[in-house]
Amino acid sequence: MTLVYLVAGEASGDVLGSRLMTALRAVRPDITFAGVAGPRMMAGGMDSLFPMSDLAVMGLVEILPRIRTLRRRMLSVVDDIAARRPDVVVTVDSPGFGLHVLKRIAPLGIKRVQYVAPQVWAWREHRIKTFPGRWDELLCLLPFEEAYFARHNLAARFVGHPVVQSGADRGNAARFRERHGLAADAPVLVLMPGSRRSEVPRLLPVFAETMALLAAKVPGITPVIPVSHAVADTVQQAAASWPVRPIIVTDLDDKHDAYAAAAAALTKSGTSTLELALAGVPMAVTYRVNPVSAFMARRMIRVPHVAMVNLLAGRLAVPELLQADCNPETLAATVLSLLRDPAKVAAQRKAFGEVIASLRPAGGNPADMAAAAVLALLPG
């Protein structure tokens, strides 16, 4: 049996990993999988060495208390790879963890793939000097990354962004409203606080106060919070005391239906901005981290925008409300402007079309493109 060892570190990597598993099996049914998996990958038949949630942490300061745990987990992955001797190791997203694993297993002579490029083009570019020899294939999600790494003499391949096959644009608004007992004219506001336990508590209190302000000005406005299973309990407990009780969604189809019903969204930065763009949901991006992390990040970030949709559009297509601007008054005012200004909505949707077009690979869907790159490294 051909063994592919996958290591996913957070919810986005779990989605990528599960689609990669499906695409690989479609071509090579003999492939088996081992490694670190989230719920989607586990539903596909893969056991996990330990809970993937152990690796889901973000922030320069937030990571410090977890360093010893992360190190132990890294060493357990390396030991497991050495014992199993897989045909290829694919670290999916979470390059901070994955690239350390790939470096450690280099002496084993196993083929190595990093799926999702480290964003050194955005910050801490000096790290690129440590990358030679880390991988046999670097699979990139963003169209400019292949050329960027080529300029540094590093092999890289653009395989397309998984958002284009996510189904986020195929939701059913009427179904969502019927399922949750919403009137046809009730404004729906999607709130996306993130998928990590370390980030959700920073945005939820701000969202709660924002909803209190909006409820006084927009009759019937209904917040909807799509979350991963990893943080669903945390969100449920926090939202129990909200002045406007949100609908909490964990099912993927229900999330896409919520997008179809939404008039606007407030989202943390990241892949969620691209999902919303694909679905055509007007949005503002907001984020809040530890002040020390924010100070350090501002000194290191080399790109003009934080939101991926803005970075790809090459302009401030959607508002970025970060740190001090991540406050209830500013968020509420921004949402109101999206609800009341059709011109702003039209401008955003025009930018969304450009962004999504740039993320589609020429040779097929992203999962199949990534699978083809992995298959090329396998024996037989």
SEDO-752902 format. One line per 3 residues: their letters; for each residue x, y, z of C-alpha. Coordinates in steps of 0.1 Angstrom, whole numbers, plus 5000, padded with zeros to 4 digits. Each point is the difference from the previous one (the first is absolute). Layout:
BEGIN
A = X:Y:Z | ...
//
This chain:
BEGIN
MTL = 5000:5000:5000 | 5012:5035:4992 | 5001:5022:5031
VYL = 4995:5038:4999 | 5007:5017:5032 | 4979:5032:5005
VAG = 5005:5026:5027 | 4972:5027:5004 | 5001:5026:5027
EAS = 4968:5019:4999 | 4965:5000:4985 | 5011:5014:4966
GDV = 5026:4973:4997 | 4975:4973:5009 | 4978:5011:4971
LGS = 5030:5000:4976 | 5011:4967:5013 | 4967:4983:4996
RLM = 4996:5012:4964 | 5035:4988:4993 | 4993:4966:5014
TAL = 4969:4997:4978 | 5019:5011:4969 | 5029:4976:5007
RAV = 4977:4971:5005 | 4981:5007:4968 | 5033:4993:4981
RPD = 5016:4975:5024 | 4975:4980:5021 | 5029:4981:5016
ITF = 5012:5031:5019 | 4997:5000:5038 | 5004:5030:5023
AGV = 5015:5007:5034 | 5010:5031:5019 | 4982:5029:5017
AGP = 4964:5005:4989 | 4970:5021:5008 | 4964:4989:4999
RMM = 4996:5002:4962 | 5031:4979:4994 | 4990:4976:5027
AGG = 4966:4996:4984 | 5019:4990:4969 | 5014:4970:5019
MDS = 5033:5014:5014 | 5009:4996:5036 | 5018:5028:5017
LFP = 5032:4997:5020 | 4987:5026:5025 | 4972:5026:4999
MSD = 5006:5025:4973 | 4988:5028:5023 | 5032:4996:5019
LAV = 5017:5019:4972 | 4974:5027:4994 | 5015:5031:5015
MGL = 5008:5034:4984 | 5018:5032:5012 | 5036:5007:5009
VEI = 4993:5004:5037 | 4971:4975:5001 | 5023:4972:4988
LPR = 5025:5004:5028 | 4982:4980:5027 | 4995:4972:4975
IRT = 5035:4996:4988 | 5009:4970:5021 | 4968:4982:4990
LRR = 5005:5008:4963 | 5036:4987:5002 | 4989:4968:5016
RML = 4974:4996:4973 | 5025:5007:4973 | 5024:4974:5013
SVV = 4972:4974:5002 | 4992:5006:4964 | 5036:4997:4990
DDI = 5003:4967:5020 | 4968:4987:4984 | 5012:5008:4965
AAR = 5034:4983:5007 | 4981:4969:5012 | 4975:4998:4972
RPD = 5023:5010:4971 | 4972:5014:4978 | 5005:5005:4963
VVV = 4994:5037:5002 | 4994:5025:5028 | 4976:5029:4993
TVD = 4998:5028:5026 | 4968:5019:4994 | 4999:5037:5009
SPG = 5014:5010:5034 | 5035:5005:4986 | 5013:5011:5033
FGL = 4996:4964:5012 | 5002:4982:4967 | 5033:5014:4988
HVL = 5017:4990:5033 | 4987:4965:4995 | 5013:4999:4964
KRI = 5034:5012:5011 | 5002:4973:5027 | 4991:4972:4977
APL = 5025:5010:4972 | 5025:4973:5010 | 4974:4973:4994
GIK = 5000:5006:4963 | 4962:5000:4998 | 4984:5023:4973
RVQ = 4986:5031:5016 | 4972:5025:4990 | 4989:5032:5017
YVA = 4965:5007:4989 | 4993:5038:5005 | 5030:5022:4997
PQV = 5014:5019:5031 | 4990:5036:4996 | 5036:5014:5001
WAW = 4990:5024:4972 | 4978:5017:5027 | 5023:5001:5030
REH = 5033:4986:5014 | 5014:4995:4965 | 5034:4992:5015
RIK = 4987:4965:5007 | 5002:4991:4964 | 5037:4995:5004
TFP = 4992:4969:5021 | 4977:4983:4974 | 5024:4984:4976
GRW = 4998:4962:5005 | 4968:5001:5019 | 4977:4986:4973
DEL = 4999:4982:4967 | 4968:5018:4991 | 4985:5032:5013
LCL = 4963:5003:4990 | 4988:5036:4998 | 4965:5013:5003
LPF = 5005:5035:4988 | 5009:5010:4964 | 5030:5021:5007
EEA = 5018:4976:5023 | 5014:4977:4974 | 5020:5029:4985
YFA = 5009:5014:5034 | 5017:4967:5011 | 5016:4995:4966
RHN = 5018:5033:5004 | 5016:4985:5031 | 5009:4968:4981
LAA = 4974:4979:5019 | 4977:4975:4982 | 4964:5010:5003
RFV = 4968:4991:4981 | 4967:5020:4999 | 4972:4975:5003
GHP = 4971:5024:5006 | 4981:5010:5031 | 4976:4975:5015
VVQ = 4974:5027:5005 | 4990:4997:4964 | 4987:4965:5006
SGA = 4986:5006:5035 | 4964:5004:4989 | 4997:5033:5019
DRG = 4982:5015:4969 | 4974:4973:4999 | 4980:5007:5031
NAA = 4962:5003:5002 | 4987:5030:5018 | 4963:4989:5001
RFR = 5011:4967:5015 | 5020:5017:5027 | 4971:5023:5010
ERH = 4975:4972:5001 | 5023:4978:5020 | 5006:5026:5027
GLA = 4966:5017:4999 | 5011:5033:4986 | 4977:5024:4982
ADA = 5008:5006:4964 | 5010:5036:5006 | 5020:4995:5032
PVL = 5035:5014:4994 | 5026:4972:5006 | 5035:5010:5012
VLM = 5027:4973:4999 | 5026:5003:5028 | 5032:4980:4996
PGS = 5022:5001:5031 | 5025:4973:4989 | 5007:4963:5004
RRS = 5026:5001:5028 | 4993:4999:5037 | 5027:5027:5004
EVP = 4983:5025:4977 | 4962:4996:5006 | 4999:5015:5035
RLL = 5015:5032:4986 | 4973:5007:4974 | 4968:4986:5016
PVF = 4996:5027:5027 | 5005:5027:4974 | 4974:4983:4977
AET = 4975:4998:5029 | 5002:5038:5006 | 4999:5007:4963
MAL = 4967:4980:4998 | 4985:5020:5028 | 5007:5032:4981
LAA = 4987:4986:4967 | 4968:4986:5016 | 4990:5035:5010
KVP = 5003:5012:4965 | 4991:4970:4978 | 4968:4983:5010
GIT = 5001:4962:4997 | 5038:4998:4993 | 5011:4965:5007
PVI = 5037:4990:5007 | 5012:4967:4986 | 5033:4985:5012
PVS = 5015:4972:4979 | 5027:4982:5021 | 5020:4968:5000
HAV = 4992:4972:5024 | 5032:5008:5018 | 4987:5033:5014
ADT = 4962:4994:4998 | 4997:4994:5038 | 5020:5032:5007
VQQ = 4978:5020:4977 | 4967:4985:5014 | 5010:5009:5036
AAA = 5010:5036:4991 | 4970:5006:4978 | 4975:4989:5027
SWP = 5002:5035:5016 | 4998:5020:4968 | 4972:5026:4998
VRP = 4992:4987:4965 | 5003:4962:5000 | 5019:4988:4969
IIV = 4994:4970:4979 | 5031:4978:5004 | 5008:4979:4969
TDL = 5024:4970:4999 | 4987:4982:4969 | 5018:5009:4968
DDK = 4968:5001:4978 | 4983:5021:5026 | 5029:5024:5000
HDA = 4998:5004:4962 | 4962:5005:5003 | 5008:5027:5026
YAA = 5023:5018:4975 | 4972:4999:4974 | 4976:5016:5025
AAA = 5025:5026:5013 | 4998:5037:4994 | 5034:5006:5014
ALT = 5028:4984:5021 | 5027:5009:5026 | 5028:4975:4997
KSG = 5035:4995:5014 | 5028:5001:4974 | 5009:4968:4981
TST = 4983:4975:4978 | 4965:5010:5012 | 5004:5032:4980
LEL = 5004:4980:4968 | 4970:4978:5009 | 4978:5031:5004
ALA = 5014:5015:4968 | 4991:4968:4981 | 4965:5002:5014
GVP = 4998:5038:4992 | 4994:5010:5036 | 5009:5037:5008
MAV = 5024:5000:5029 | 5024:5018:5023 | 5031:4983:5014
TYR = 5008:5004:5036 | 5025:4985:5024 | 5014:5004:5034
VNP = 5031:4983:5016 | 5021:5005:5030 | 5014:5036:4999
VSA = 5036:4988:5002 | 4993:4976:4970 | 4985:5029:4981
FMA = 5029:5023:5007 | 5025:4974:4988 | 4979:4991:4970
RRM = 4998:5036:4988 | 5038:5002:5001 | 5004:4969:4978
IRV = 4971:5000:4976 | 5011:5010:4964 | 4967:5001:4982
PHV = 4975:5029:4998 | 4969:4980:5010 | 4992:4973:5025
AMV = 4968:4986:4984 | 5008:4975:4973 | 4972:5013:4978
NLL = 5016:5035:5001 | 5035:4986:4994 | 4988:4981:4969
AGR = 4979:5029:4987 | 5030:5024:5004 | 4979:5026:5018
LAV = 4978:5005:5031 | 4970:4983:4986 | 4985:4993:5034
PEL = 5006:5019:5033 | 5027:4988:5024 | 4991:5007:5036
LQA = 5029:4988:5021 | 5010:5003:5036 | 4987:5035:5012
DCN = 4976:5001:4971 | 4986:4967:5011 | 4974:5016:5023
PET = 4962:4997:5001 | 4993:5036:4988 | 5022:4998:4969
LAA = 4989:4965:4991 | 4963:5009:5004 | 5004:5032:4978
TVL = 5018:4980:4974 | 4973:4973:4998 | 4974:5027:4998
SLL = 5018:5016:4970 | 5000:4966:4982 | 4963:4995:5007
RDP = 4991:5035:4988 | 5024:5007:4971 | 4994:4979:4969
AKV = 5030:5017:4982 | 5024:4987:5027 | 4986:4965:4996
AAQ = 5003:5001:4962 | 5036:5011:5002 | 5009:4972:5024
RKA = 4983:4974:4978 | 5019:5012:4969 | 5033:4996:5019
FGE = 4988:4965:5012 | 4996:4989:4964 | 5036:5010:4991
VIA = 5014:4983:5031 | 4983:4967:4996 | 5009:4998:4963
SLR = 5037:5003:5010 | 4997:4970:5023 | 4989:4975:4974
PAG = 5028:4977:4987 | 5002:4994:4963 | 5002:4962:5000
GNP = 4971:4989:5022 | 4987:5004:5036 | 5025:5008:5028
ADM = 4997:4966:5017 | 5007:4981:4968 | 5029:5022:4992
AAA = 5015:4995:5035 | 4994:4962:4998 | 5018:4999:4966
AVL = 5030:5016:5016 | 5000:4975:5029 | 4994:4970:4977
ALL = 5030:5010:4979 | 5022:4993:5031 | 4986:4966:5008
PG = 5016:4967:4988 | 4982:4980:4974
//
